[in-house]
Amino acid sequence: MNPRTALLFLVPALLGAPLSAQAQTFPSSAGPLKVETVARGLSHPWALAFLPDGRMLVTERPGRIRIVTRDGQLSKPLGNVPGVHSGGQAGLLDIALDKDFAQNNTIYFCFNAAADNNVAVTRARLDVEALKLEDVRTIFRQQGPAGRANVACRIAQAPDGNLFVTLGDHFGAKELVQKLDNTIGKIVRIKPDGGAAPGNPFAGRNGALPEIWAYGLRNAEGLAFNPADGKLWEQEHGPMGGDEVNIIEPGKNYGWPVVSSGVNYDGSIVGTGKQKAEGIVDPLWHWTPSIAPSGMAFYTADLFPQWKGSLFNGALKFELLSRLEMKDGMPVKEERLLQDLGERIRDVRQGPDGALYLLTDNDAGRILRVSPGK
C-alpha cells in the first residue's frame, strides 16, 4: 500500500473513528427504517458528496474537508484548504464534484473567506492519495456586505457544466435583495471558471450583474435538479414561518423581503405584510411554523420503491427528515420522518447503494445511513 494512502486507514484511530452503535428503528410509510451511524466525531458537518468509489467527501463548518471511507473511517483534514472565517452560521459550507470528476478530479466548494467573511466559491483538484487539494482557485465572490447569519451557499452543476450557487442575505442586508447590482439574496449561474455563464437573464442590463439568475431569496440551504424533468429546485429559511420550496427560473423574483408567509423575529410584518404580490413567484410549498430546512435530494433509487420521485429535506429546528410526495411534478403531501431521532439534519443525499445519508449538525456530528428495516 502506498504510504500516503495508508493515512486514510491509520488516522481514524486518532480522530474518533467509527464506533459501533446499535442501529435505531423508526416508523415510516415505507415500513420500518433502520438508522445506522456510519461515522461520528465531525464538527458541525455541512455537506457530503460521494466519490466514484463510494467514499465520501465531507465538509466541517470550522474549515476542514475530510474523506470518509464506506466503513466510516475519517481521514485527516485535506491540505491546502483556503482560510475560512467560522462563527455563527459562517464557515466551510457546500461541496460538489465536477460532472467529469472521474477524468479531472475537480471539486467545487464554498465558504466564508477568512480575509473578509464574504462567501467565496473555489475549485480545486483533489489528490486522494496525498490527502490534499491542488490548483486551488477562488472563482467567484459574493458582492455585498458580509455577515455570520443567513449565509446560505449550495452548489448544483447543470448538465452543460455551468454552476448554480445560492447566496444568502446575511441577515442584515435584506434591503439589497431586490436590487440587481449585488449578489445578496441571489442565485447566480457561473461557468466552471467563475465567469458569468452565457444566456443569463440580466446580462447587458445597466446596473445589473451578469451572473445573476434569480433573486428575492433569503437563506437558501437546499438546491437540486429534479431528475424527472431537469428543473432546478431550491428551499430556503423564512423568518418566523414561511420556509419555502421553489422551482427556480431565469430572471424570476421570489419575493424576499417584500412578501412572506412568516413574520420577522420581533413579530412585525415582513415587507408589505402580504403572502403574494404581482410579479413575484409563489412558493410550491411552505412550512409555517419554520422547520429550518437544509439539504435536499430527489430520491430515484430502488431501495425504497414507494418513495421514488420524492423530495427529501433535512430540518434543523424541528430535528427531522421531511419527505414531500410528488404528483404531476408538484409536492402534494408531507411525511415527517425520524422525529424521535433528536438530531439537527444539515444535509441529505442519496447514496450509490440507494440508501439515504444524513449529516447531523453538532459538535460531534455523525453521518447516518437510512435503509429499510428488517
C-alpha positions, 0 to 999 in steps of 0.5 A, a space after each residue: 500500500 502506498 504510504 500516503 494512502 495508508 493515512 486514510 486507514 491509520 488516522 481514524 484511530 486518532 480522530 474518533 473513528 467509527 464506533 459501533 452503535 446499535 442501529 435505531 428503528 423508526 416508523 415510516 410509510 415505507 415500513 420500518 427504517 433502520 438508522 445506522 451511524 456510519 461515522 461520528 466525531 465531525 464538527 458541525 458537518 455541512 455537506 457530503 458528496 460521494 466519490 466514484 468509489 463510494 467514499 465520501 467527501 465531507 465538509 466541517 463548518 470550522 474549515 476542514 474537508 475530510 474523506 470518509 471511507 464506506 466503513 466510516 473511517 475519517 481521514 485527516 483534514 485535506 491540505 491546502 484548504 483556503 482560510 475560512 472565517 467560522 462563527 455563527 452560521 459562517 464557515 466551510 459550507 457546500 461541496 460538489 464534484 465536477 460532472 467529469 470528476 472521474 477524468 479531472 478530479 475537480 471539486 467545487 466548494 464554498 465558504 466564508 473567506 477568512 480575509 473578509 467573511 464574504 462567501 467565496 466559491 473555489 475549485 480545486 483538484 483533489 489528490 486522494 492519495 496525498 490527502 490534499 487539494 491542488 490548483 486551488 482557485 477562488 472563482 467567484 465572490 459574493 458582492 455585498 456586505 458580509 455577515 455570520 447569519 443567513 449565509 446560505 451557499 449550495 452548489 448544483 452543476 447543470 448538465 452543460 457544466 455551468 454552476 448554480 450557487 445560492 447566496 444568502 442575505 446575511 441577515 442584515 442586508 435584506 434591503 439589497 435583495 431586490 436590487 440587481 447590482 449585488 449578489 445578496 439574496 441571489 442565485 447566480 449561474 457561473 461557468 466552471 471558471 467563475 465567469 458569468 455563464 452565457 444566456 443569463 437573464 440580466 446580462 447587458 442590463 445597466 446596473 445589473 450583474 451578469 451572473 445573476 439568475 434569480 433573486 428575492 431569496 433569503 437563506 437558501 440551504 437546499 438546491 437540486 435538479 429534479 431528475 424527472 424533468 431537469 428543473 432546478 429546485 431550491 428551499 430556503 429559511 423564512 423568518 418566523 414561518 414561511 420556509 419555502 420550496 421553489 422551482 427556480 427560473 431565469 430572471 424570476 423574483 421570489 419575493 424576499 423581503 417584500 412578501 412572506 408567509 412568516 413574520 420577522 423575529 420581533 413579530 412585525 410584518 415582513 415587507 408589505 405584510 402580504 403572502 403574494 404580490 404581482 410579479 413575484 413567484 409563489 412558493 410550491 410549498 411552505 412550512 409555517 411554523 419554520 422547520 429550518 430546512 437544509 439539504 435536499 435530494 430527489 430520491 430515484 433509487 430502488 431501495 425504497 420503491 414507494 418513495 421514488 420521485 420524492 423530495 427529501 429535506 433535512 430540518 434543523 429546528 424541528 430535528 427531522 427528515 421531511 419527505 414531500 410526495 410528488 404528483 404531476 411534478 408538484 409536492 402534494 403531501 408531507 411525511 415527517 420522518 425520524 422525529 424521535 431521532 433528536 438530531 439537527 439534519 444539515 444535509 441529505 443525499 442519496 447514496 450509490 447503494 440507494 440508501 439515504 445519508 444524513 449529516 447531523 449538525 453538532 459538535 460531534 456530528 455523525 453521518 447516518 445511513 437510512 435503509 429499510 428495516 428488517 
